[in-house]
Amino acid sequence: MGTSTLNDRPFSLTFGHMLLLILALILTAILALRWQATLTSLGSFLVDSQPPHQADLIVVLGGDFWGPRVLVGAELARLRYAPIALISGPPYQGRPEGEFAVDFLVQKGYPRELFQVLALHTGSTIGEAKALRGELARRHVKRVLLVTSSYHSRRATIVLTLFCPGVQFISVPATDPHYHIVKWWNDDSSRQLFFSEWSKILGSVFVAYPTDLVSRLFGFAMARMPRRAATSRRTGAAVLSEP
């Protein structure tokens, strides 16, 4: 008479197995019926829009020097939500991009004294955040109204919050005609922006920020080593000089 093995026993579903199977079927049905709502939620996540509050500074990110971004920033400055609007951006035709923006806004009737320009030599959001980190610290800024395009607003807020610790960023984005939340998957421009922004968010959070953090910590440790060595030498010399 043979010995019974696990493989010989008939498989029977327990109550737990049945419950998991039912939940899986329900979840599949919900996703099948509500896939459009799910995709719309993912698309709307990219837009971080908050009501404006009084702040130390308005920051308009580069990339749109005579369009909705700078106009939103100018209007916030006109309404005195902050003393000035700082317009950043890389060079364009030999001049800082922000200078073109200021000229454009002055032509629109905004006072020139509402604006300052931060000239950068980078075209990436992470590069911009690194440059702003020092600038915001120099100005002792603690709260910023952040202006960028709608589809870029979530990534910009995440990146600046990570790379500029100690500063609160309130996102007040400008509407962008190239991105539509509703049925973004049916529009070529919206679809490209959706996948680009999501991939860059993941890359920023899981690759760029940890790399920058480790680099800064390593640099801080290396900078302290000469001071520690000098202190040790002074201490040793003092001990040797004692009678």
C-alpha distance (Angstrom), angle and dihedral (degrees) to the residues before:
residue distance angle dihedral
M1 . . .
G2 3.84 . .
T3 3.74 125.5 .
S4 3.79 116.0 -109.5
T5 3.81 115.0 -117.1
L6 3.78 132.6 -164.9
N7 3.80 90.3 -105.3
D8 3.80 90.9 56.6
R9 3.80 94.1 54.0
P10 3.79 117.4 94.1
F11 3.80 112.7 -113.2
S12 3.77 114.3 -115.5
L13 3.78 127.3 -172.8
T14 3.78 114.6 -122.6
F15 3.79 123.1 -148.8
G16 3.80 89.0 -99.7
H17 3.80 92.2 53.0
M18 3.80 91.0 49.1
L19 3.80 91.4 49.6
L20 3.81 92.9 50.7
L21 3.80 91.1 47.5
I22 3.81 92.1 50.3
L23 3.82 91.7 48.0
A24 3.80 90.9 49.2
L25 3.80 91.0 50.7
I26 3.81 91.4 48.2
L27 3.82 91.8 49.1
T28 3.80 91.3 48.3
A29 3.81 90.7 49.9
I30 3.81 91.8 49.1
L31 3.80 92.1 49.9
A32 3.79 91.1 46.8
L33 3.80 92.3 50.3
R34 3.81 97.3 37.8
W35 3.79 102.7 35.3
Q36 3.77 91.9 120.7
A37 3.81 91.5 53.3
T38 3.81 89.8 48.9
L39 3.80 93.3 50.7
T40 3.80 90.5 45.5
S41 3.81 90.1 53.1
L42 3.79 90.5 51.6
G43 3.79 89.5 49.4
S44 3.79 94.2 47.9
F45 3.80 91.3 50.0
L46 3.78 88.8 70.5
V47 3.80 90.2 64.5
D48 3.80 112.5 76.4
S49 3.79 106.4 -174.4
Q50 3.81 121.7 170.4
P51 3.79 133.0 169.5
P52 3.81 111.7 -98.4
H53 3.80 121.2 -106.2
Q54 3.78 133.8 -176.0
A55 3.78 109.1 -72.3
D56 3.79 142.0 173.2
L57 3.78 93.8 -117.6
I58 3.81 143.8 4.8
V59 3.80 112.9 -136.3
V60 3.80 119.2 -162.9
L61 3.79 110.7 -167.2
G62 3.79 118.2 -136.1
G63 3.77 126.6 -102.7
D64 3.80 102.6 76.8
F65 3.79 113.5 56.7
W66 3.81 99.4 164.7
G67 3.76 103.9 25.7
P68 3.81 143.7 70.8
R69 3.82 97.0 -49.8
V70 3.79 97.5 59.9
L71 3.80 92.1 39.6
V72 3.81 91.6 55.3
G73 3.81 90.2 47.1
A74 3.80 91.3 48.5
E75 3.79 92.6 50.0
L76 3.81 91.3 50.4
A77 3.80 88.8 51.4
R78 3.80 92.1 47.2
L79 3.81 89.2 53.2
R80 3.83 88.2 51.8
Y81 3.79 97.6 -120.5
A82 3.82 84.6 145.1
P83 3.81 134.6 4.3
I84 3.80 94.6 -108.5
A85 3.79 143.3 2.3
L86 3.80 114.4 -125.5
I87 3.80 110.8 -151.3
S88 3.79 114.5 -160.1
G89 3.76 132.0 -171.1
P90 3.81 146.6 123.9
P91 3.82 125.5 -84.2
Y92 3.78 119.2 -71.3
Q93 3.80 121.1 -169.3
G94 3.79 90.8 -15.8
R95 3.80 96.3 -50.3
P96 3.82 133.2 87.5
E97 3.78 109.6 -90.4
G98 3.81 90.1 -127.5
E99 3.80 92.3 63.4
F100 3.81 90.3 61.6
A101 3.80 88.5 49.1
V102 3.80 92.8 52.1
D103 3.82 91.7 48.9
F104 3.81 89.0 50.3
L105 3.81 92.8 49.8
V106 3.81 93.2 47.1
Q107 3.81 88.1 53.8
K108 3.81 86.3 53.4
G109 3.80 89.5 57.1
Y110 3.80 102.2 -99.0
P111 3.84 116.9 136.6
R112 3.80 112.4 -105.6
E113 3.81 92.0 -135.8
L114 3.82 89.8 69.3
F115 3.81 91.0 71.0
Q116 3.77 140.5 64.4
V117 3.80 128.5 -179.8
L118 3.79 128.3 -131.0
A119 3.79 108.4 -162.2
L120 3.80 113.2 -150.9
H121 3.78 135.3 -177.0
T122 3.79 96.6 -149.2
G123 3.76 133.7 79.1
S124 3.80 98.3 -162.2
T125 3.80 128.8 93.6
I126 3.81 91.2 -128.8
G127 3.81 91.5 50.9
E128 3.79 88.9 48.7
A129 3.81 91.0 50.3
K130 3.81 91.9 51.2
A131 3.81 90.8 51.0
L132 3.80 91.9 46.5
R133 3.81 91.5 50.1
G134 3.78 91.6 70.3
E135 3.80 94.5 37.2
L136 3.81 93.8 52.3
A137 3.79 91.1 47.0
R138 3.82 90.4 50.3
R139 3.81 90.0 52.4
H140 3.85 92.8 43.9
V141 3.79 89.9 -125.5
K142 3.81 118.3 173.6
R143 3.82 102.8 168.2
V144 3.80 127.2 38.5
L145 3.78 133.4 -175.4
L146 3.79 101.8 -141.7
V147 3.80 118.8 -152.0
T148 3.78 124.0 -169.9
S149 3.80 138.0 125.0
S150 3.80 116.8 -55.8
Y151 3.82 97.2 -114.2
H152 3.83 90.3 48.1
S153 3.80 96.5 46.6
R154 3.82 100.1 89.7
R155 3.80 93.7 48.6
A156 3.80 91.8 44.5
T157 3.81 91.8 51.9
I158 3.80 92.5 47.2
V159 3.80 94.1 46.9
L160 3.80 96.1 45.3
T161 3.80 92.2 45.6
L162 3.82 90.1 52.5
F163 3.80 97.7 42.9
C164 3.83 97.5 37.5
P165 3.82 104.4 47.4
G166 3.78 117.6 -170.4
V167 3.81 94.5 32.8
Q168 3.80 123.8 104.1
F169 3.79 114.1 -140.6
I170 3.80 120.2 -157.8
S171 3.78 110.4 -165.9
V172 3.82 116.0 -139.6
P173 3.81 102.2 169.2
A174 3.77 130.5 -167.7
T175 3.79 119.4 -123.7
D176 3.78 112.3 -105.0
P177 3.82 120.2 -153.2
H178 3.81 91.6 -151.4
Y179 3.81 95.7 64.9
H180 3.80 126.1 62.1
I181 3.80 119.3 -178.5
V182 3.79 95.6 -160.9
K183 3.82 109.4 77.3
W184 3.77 92.7 -13.2
W185 3.81 87.9 164.7
N186 3.81 90.4 69.1
D187 3.81 94.4 56.2
D188 3.82 120.6 73.6
S189 3.80 96.2 -147.3
S190 3.81 94.1 44.8
R191 3.79 92.0 46.5
Q192 3.81 92.7 52.0
L193 3.80 91.9 47.9
F194 3.82 91.7 47.5
F195 3.80 95.0 55.1
S196 3.80 93.1 39.0
E197 3.81 93.7 52.4
W198 3.80 95.1 44.6
S199 3.80 92.8 49.0
K200 3.81 90.9 48.3
I201 3.81 92.3 48.0
L202 3.80 90.5 54.1
G203 3.80 92.0 44.5
S204 3.80 92.1 48.7
V205 3.79 95.1 48.8
F206 3.81 100.3 40.0
V207 3.82 103.0 30.1
A208 3.81 116.9 15.0
Y209 3.81 99.1 41.2
P210 3.84 97.0 46.0
T211 3.81 89.3 46.9
D212 3.80 91.9 50.7
L213 3.80 92.0 45.5
V214 3.81 93.1 51.7
S215 3.80 90.4 46.0
R216 3.80 92.3 52.1
L217 3.81 93.2 46.0
F218 3.80 90.9 48.4
G219 3.80 91.0 47.9
F220 3.80 90.7 49.0
A221 3.80 91.0 50.7
M222 3.81 92.3 47.5
A223 3.80 90.9 49.1
R224 3.80 90.5 54.5
M225 3.80 94.8 50.2
P226 3.85 97.1 75.5
R227 3.81 90.0 48.6
R228 3.80 91.0 50.5
A229 3.80 90.9 47.6
A230 3.80 91.3 49.4
T231 3.80 90.7 48.9
S232 3.81 90.8 49.8
R233 3.82 91.3 50.3
R234 3.80 91.6 50.0
T235 3.81 91.1 47.6
G236 3.81 91.6 48.6
A237 3.77 92.1 48.5
A238 3.79 90.8 50.0
V239 3.81 91.3 52.2
L240 3.80 92.6 49.0
S241 3.78 91.5 49.8
E242 3.79 93.2 54.9
P243 3.82 114.3 104.1
